[in-house]
Amino acid sequence: MTNDDPIVIRPVVPSDIDAFRALRIEALRMHPLSFTADLTEAESRPLDAWRGQVAKSAGEGASVILLADAGERGLAGMTGVVTPSQPKLGHVGTIWGVYVRESFCRRGIGERLIRAAIDWGRAKALVGLKLSSVQGNDGSLRLYERCGFTAYGVEPFAVRWEGTLYDETLLAMRL
């Protein structure tokens, strides 16, 4: 990456639908164990469902999808934050779908995405953020800890992939 090839972290907009869908499906295909979402389900979702997700996350609502936009080179990565609509739960958001394309790895983009999610949570006056990482994904765990998240527990057998059960490390941070 050079200075004339900046990566801009920004919220998704409706015109991103095709690129966002392709990026999300790529993430699920390349790293199936890193996500609880299912590749087959994602591939079979109607385009209107993707449009609805983007529309819900593009406004001033309780969720956001953040993209790492590499301009002419396309999308470099993504993450999302969702906040429950229930009044007793809406003070804490959950970060989901953190992914950086291999060709953009080791450039600090993952950290920039997480920090942008934290900034979004602060702007929404959230009390905290939480996320989880499948055990064994040490790089992600280090990233989250570097950004200020602290592990508070383990969800046993949280994910079943190809007949094997995996635990997830649960992390949170107070904003």
C-alpha positions as MATLAB code, in Angstrom:
seq = 'MTNDDPIVIRPVVPSDIDAFRALRIEALRMHPLSFTADLTEAESRPLDAWRGQVAKSAGEGASVILLADAGERGLAGMTGVVTPSQPKLGHVGTIWGVYVRESFCRRGIGERLIRAAIDWGRAKALVGLKLSSVQGNDGSLRLYERCGFTAYGVEPFAVRWEGTLYDETLLAMRL';
ca = [
       0.000    0.000    0.000;
       1.324    3.419   -0.894;
       0.179    6.908    0.047;
      -1.702    7.168   -3.261;
      -3.509    3.916   -2.471;
      -5.317    4.769    0.793;
      -7.705    2.494    2.612;
     -10.787    4.376    3.796;
     -12.891    2.923    6.600;
     -16.500    3.919    5.995;
     -20.070    2.765    6.548;
     -21.721    0.665    3.880;
     -23.985    2.433    1.373;
     -26.660    0.855   -0.845;
     -24.405    0.911   -3.928;
     -22.003   -1.454   -2.075;
     -24.471   -4.357   -2.113;
     -22.732   -6.520   -4.724;
     -19.211   -5.927   -3.399;
     -20.329   -6.420    0.222;
     -22.128   -9.672   -0.626;
     -19.070  -10.975   -2.514;
     -16.748  -10.037    0.365;
     -18.955  -11.695    2.989;
     -19.270  -14.902    0.961;
     -15.504  -14.894    0.364;
     -14.924  -14.602    4.124;
     -17.226  -17.538    4.848;
     -15.626  -19.633    2.102;
     -12.008  -18.854    3.028;
     -12.377  -19.037    6.833;
     -15.488  -21.091    7.673;
     -14.421  -21.732   11.243;
     -13.938  -18.041   12.012;
     -17.621  -17.209   11.515;
     -20.836  -18.644   12.906;
     -22.688  -17.727    9.703;
     -23.074  -20.521    7.160;
     -21.699  -20.302    3.615;
     -24.561  -22.227    2.005;
     -27.150  -20.046    3.724;
     -25.320  -16.869    2.714;
     -25.003  -17.952   -0.911;
     -28.700  -18.819   -1.098;
     -29.970  -15.604    0.547;
     -32.043  -13.597   -1.900;
     -30.556  -10.314   -3.030;
     -33.432   -8.487   -1.320;
     -32.268   -9.890    2.037;
     -28.778   -8.501    1.391;
     -30.322   -5.170    0.362;
     -32.334   -5.116    3.583;
     -29.251   -5.796    5.701;
     -27.322   -3.019    3.958;
     -30.237   -0.571    4.201;
     -30.632   -1.284    7.918;
     -26.906   -0.726    8.466;
     -26.456    2.314    6.235;
     -28.563    4.747    8.220;
     -28.467    6.165   11.717;
     -29.963    3.049   13.324;
     -28.758    0.531   15.870;
     -26.367   -1.311   13.566;
     -23.603   -0.537   11.128;
     -21.495   -2.360    8.573;
     -18.053   -0.827    8.176;
     -16.008   -1.382    5.036;
     -12.318   -0.970    4.346;
     -12.496    0.586    0.895;
      -9.349    0.342   -1.237;
     -10.771    2.430   -4.063;
      -9.999    0.964   -7.479;
      -8.778   -2.237   -5.788;
     -12.202   -2.895   -4.248;
     -13.080   -3.739   -0.688;
     -10.204   -4.794    1.558;
     -12.248   -5.828    4.588;
     -15.322   -5.416    6.714;
     -16.912   -5.683   10.120;
     -20.284   -4.952   11.606;
     -21.820   -3.887   14.893;
     -25.343   -4.794   15.918;
     -27.180   -3.499   18.953;
     -30.270   -5.261   20.306;
     -33.558   -3.379   20.033;
     -34.731   -4.421   23.499;
     -34.457   -1.460   25.922;
     -32.709   -3.502   28.622;
     -30.084   -4.813   26.175;
     -29.513   -1.919   23.773;
     -26.622   -0.407   25.728;
     -24.097   -3.012   24.494;
     -23.258   -3.739   20.863;
     -21.816   -6.893   19.348;
     -19.054   -6.768   16.758;
     -19.433   -9.420   14.051;
     -17.959  -10.458   10.724;
     -14.416   -9.115   11.064;
     -12.589   -9.982    7.841;
      -9.625   -8.624    5.877;
      -8.754  -10.023    2.462;
      -5.465  -11.918    2.385;
      -3.885   -9.490   -0.075;
      -4.474   -6.664    2.446;
      -3.398   -8.484    5.619;
      -0.631   -7.222    7.896;
      -1.318   -3.578    7.063;
      -3.292   -2.669   10.191;
      -6.656   -2.763    8.426;
      -8.211   -5.159   10.943;
      -7.215   -2.860   13.779;
      -8.579    0.167   11.923;
     -11.893   -1.638   11.405;
     -12.164   -2.580   15.090;
     -11.235    0.938   16.207;
     -13.857    2.371   13.826;
     -16.424    0.021   15.375;
     -15.383    1.265   18.826;
     -15.728    4.884   17.665;
     -19.195    4.100   16.265;
     -20.201    2.559   19.613;
     -18.985    5.624   21.499;
     -20.863    7.926   19.110;
     -24.008    5.891   19.841;
     -23.351    6.304   23.596;
     -23.083    2.549   24.100;
     -21.777    1.371   27.458;
     -19.771   -1.450   25.940;
     -18.988   -3.740   23.045;
     -18.522   -7.477   22.958;
     -17.356  -10.058   20.459;
     -16.129  -13.618   20.338;
     -13.279  -15.510   18.735;
     -13.112  -19.228   18.067;
     -10.341  -20.733   20.159;
      -7.213  -21.310   18.142;
      -7.644  -18.075   16.174;
      -4.765  -16.474   18.069;
      -4.191  -13.643   15.587;
      -7.733  -12.358   16.027;
      -7.529  -12.713   19.777;
      -4.336  -10.618   19.867;
      -5.961   -7.989   17.635;
      -8.991   -7.677   19.910;
      -6.828   -7.469   23.032;
      -4.608   -4.823   21.374;
      -7.774   -2.777   20.750;
      -8.765   -2.943   24.423;
     -10.997   -5.999   24.662;
     -10.626   -8.345   27.628;
     -11.567  -12.009   27.699;
     -14.257  -12.721   30.273;
     -15.176  -16.306   29.569;
     -15.417  -19.257   27.245;
     -18.519  -20.562   25.546;
     -17.962  -24.316   25.311;
     -18.748  -26.111   22.039;
     -20.066  -22.867   20.553;
     -19.368  -23.887   16.957;
     -19.680  -27.239   15.236;
     -17.783  -27.492   11.971;
     -17.330  -30.699   10.014;
     -18.225  -32.810   13.037;
     -15.818  -31.122   15.463;
     -16.885  -28.849   18.332;
     -14.993  -25.637   19.033;
     -15.099  -23.302   22.019;
     -15.216  -19.532   21.652;
     -13.431  -16.945   23.765;
     -15.848  -14.196   24.808;
     -14.426  -10.672   24.992;
     -15.801   -7.296   26.017;
     -14.757   -3.719   26.557;
     -16.359   -0.838   28.427;
     -16.570    2.317   26.333;
];
